[in-house]
């Protein structure tokens, strides 16, 4: 996606991606995949913003970073809200509890990923502020490993979702 925006445009980028709820199963599944792509994009923007924030150290530009966190949080909340609506539609309107279950599992892993990402960002700042303390460097490595495991679990859930929804394609 080359349409990525910086700073205050994040909210506009993600809100423009929203559309009315699909009424058929095939489009609902497509919308779910589009929302997952938005999540990936939001993580990229979040990471880029954090890298920019770290470059402002040791006198960090916290206000700018706080605004980014606020906007990214709103984007993630909007995405999650719509994903949960899709989950309900899959279960209630289309009698697809299998797909609904995949989304339940995915939401749990996405929440975990966001928590790990926040820990990683704090860990990176601590490591940058205390380069002589190997414990901070080790903590960053551990969190990165946890994120790799989480990403693998997310990929597996998405593969299961794709497999179970393939007859719609």
C-alpha positions in Angstrom: 0.0 0.0 0.0 1.6 3.3 -1.0 -1.3 5.4 0.4 0.2 5.5 3.8 -0.1 8.8 5.7 1.9 10.4 8.5 0.8 11.9 11.8 -2.6 13.5 11.8 -3.6 11.8 8.5 -3.7 8.4 10.1 -7.2 8.8 11.3 -8.3 10.0 7.8 -6.6 7.1 6.1 -8.3 4.4 8.2 -11.7 6.1 8.3 -11.7 6.4 4.5 -11.2 2.6 4.3 -14.5 1.9 6.1 -17.5 1.0 4.0 -21.1 -0.2 4.6 -21.5 -3.7 6.0 -21.4 -6.3 3.2 -24.7 -8.2 2.8 -23.4 -11.4 1.3 -20.9 -13.9 2.8 -18.3 -13.6 0.0 -18.1 -9.8 0.5 -18.1 -10.1 4.2 -15.0 -12.4 4.0 -13.3 -9.9 1.6 -14.0 -7.1 4.1 -12.5 -9.1 6.9 -9.3 -9.6 4.8 -9.3 -5.9 4.0 -9.5 -5.1 7.7 -6.6 -7.4 8.4 -4.6 -5.5 5.8 -5.5 -2.3 7.6 -4.1 -3.7 10.8 -0.9 -4.5 9.1 -0.7 -1.0 7.8 -1.5 0.5 11.2 1.4 -1.5 12.8 3.8 -0.2 10.1 2.7 3.3 10.9 3.0 2.7 14.6 6.5 1.3 14.2 7.6 4.2 11.9 6.3 6.7 14.4 8.1 5.0 17.3 11.3 5.0 15.3 10.9 8.7 14.7 10.2 9.2 18.4 13.4 7.3 19.4 15.4 9.6 17.1 14.3 12.6 19.2 16.1 11.2 22.3 17.4 11.9 24.8 14.9 14.8 25.1 12.0 12.9 23.5 9.2 14.6 21.7 6.6 12.8 23.8 3.6 15.1 22.8 4.0 14.1 19.2 4.4 10.4 20.0 1.4 10.6 22.4 -0.8 12.0 19.6 0.4 9.1 17.3 -0.5 6.5 20.0 -3.9 8.1 20.3 -4.6 8.0 16.6 -3.3 4.4 16.2 -5.4 3.3 19.2 -8.5 4.8 17.5 -7.6 3.1 14.3 -7.1 -0.3 16.0 -10.4 0.2 18.0 -12.3 0.9 14.8 -10.8 -2.1 13.0 -11.6 -4.4 16.0 -15.1 -3.1 16.2 -15.8 -3.8 12.6 -14.1 -7.2 12.8 -16.3 -8.1 15.8 -19.4 -7.0 13.8 -18.3 -9.4 11.0 -17.8 -12.1 13.5 -21.4 -11.7 14.7 -22.7 -11.6 11.1 -20.8 -14.8 10.3 -22.2 -16.6 13.3 -25.8 -15.2 13.3 -26.7 -14.3 9.8 -24.6 -16.9 7.8 -24.5 -19.7 10.3 -20.7 -20.0 10.1 -19.5 -20.6 13.7 -16.3 -22.0 12.3 -15.3 -18.7 10.8 -16.6 -16.8 13.8 -14.4 -19.0 16.0 -11.3 -18.2 13.9 -12.0 -14.5 14.4 -12.4 -15.0 18.2 -8.9 -16.6 18.3 -7.5 -13.9 16.0 -8.8 -11.1 18.2 -7.1 -12.6 21.3 -3.8 -12.9 19.4 -4.2 -9.4 18.0 -4.7 -8.0 21.5 -1.6 -9.9 22.6 0.4 -8.5 19.7 -0.6 -5.0 20.5 0.5 -5.5 24.2 3.8 -7.0 23.0 4.3 -4.1 20.6 3.9 -1.6 23.4 6.3 -3.6 25.6 8.8 -3.7 22.8 8.6 0.0 22.3 9.2 0.7 25.9 12.0 -1.9 25.9 13.7 -0.2 22.9 13.6 3.2 24.7 15.0 1.7 27.9 17.8 0.0 25.8 18.5 3.2 24.1 18.6 5.2 27.3 20.8 2.6 29.1 23.1 1.2 26.4 25.5 -0.1 29.1 22.8 -2.3 30.7 22.7 -5.7 28.9 19.4 -6.6 30.7 17.5 -4.1 28.6 19.0 -5.4 25.4 18.1 -9.0 26.4 14.5 -7.9 27.3 14.1 -6.5 23.8 15.4 -9.7 22.2 12.9 -11.7 24.4 10.0 -9.5 23.4 11.0 -9.8 19.7 10.9 -13.6 20.0 7.4 -13.4 21.6 6.2 -11.2 18.7 7.6 -13.7 16.2 5.7 -16.5 17.9 2.6 -14.4 18.1 2.9 -13.5 14.4 3.2 -17.2 13.5 0.1 -18.0 15.5 -1.8 -15.2 13.8 -0.7 -16.5 10.4 -1.9 -20.0 11.3 -5.3 -18.6 12.3 -5.6 -16.6 9.1 -4.7 -19.7 7.1 -7.4 -21.7 8.9 -9.9 -18.9 8.2 -8.9 -18.8 4.5 -9.1 -22.6 4.2 -12.5 -22.7 5.8 -13.8 -19.9 3.6 -12.3 -21.0 0.3 -15.5 -22.5 -1.0 -16.8 -19.0 -1.2 -14.2 -17.8 -3.7 
